[in-house]
Amino acid sequence: MGDRSGRETFKQMVAQWRGAVPDVHWRRFETVSGTMGRFRDGRAAEHWAEQGIFPMLVHLGIVPLPAPASS
């Protein structure tokens, strides 16, 4: 997705994601994601996140779980 900034850009990203997954409020899955942010003058200035997309895609059955490595 690259670098994006601004409130309107964030709103567009959320709308785009919800458009791609309209029933998001009904799908349950667990994922681990890392989130970092920076505040300036008491307001959010930057935000970075790794969304843990692979575990979510496996959980939804979109990507098959990889077979365990054989020794």
N, C-alpha and C positions, 0 to 999 in steps of 0.2 A: 504494500500500500504506500510505502514511502513516507516522507515527512509531510505532515498536515498540521495546520494550526488554525486557531480561531473557533469561536463558539458556533458560528454558522456551519463551519466544516464538520464539527463534531455532530451537530444536529443532523446534517446530511448523511453522515456515516451511520448513525443510529437508524434513521429512516430507511436507508439502503439495506441494512442488516435485517430489520424487521420486515421489509418487503420480500427479502429472500427466504425468511423463515417466519411466515405470518402466524403460525400456531406456536410460537416460541413459549408462550405462557403455559402450554400444556405439555411440553417435552421436559422430562426430568433427566438430568445427567450430572455427573460429578466430574470436575476437572480442576487441575491445579494451574494457576497462572501467576506469573510474577508481575507486580505493578510497582512502579517507582514514580515519584512526582517531585516537583520543586515548587515551593511557594515564594512569592516576592510580595512584600508589603501586605501580608496577610491574605493574599489571593493566589489561587492556583496559577502558576506561570507555565509549567510544562508537565507532561504526563507521558510515560512510556509503559507499555504493557506487552507481555507475551501471553497470548490467549489460550494456550494449551489446546490448539485446534485438533491435533492428531488424536488424543484420547476421546474428544467429543465425537469425531467422525467415526471412530471405532465403535463407540457406544451406540450411535445412531444406526450402525450397520452399513454405513456408506463405504467404509474402508475395512477390509477384513483384518482381523487380529493376526499379526505375523506369527508364523510357526516358531516354536522354540528352536534355538540353535542345537544341532546334534553334535555330540562330542566324538 
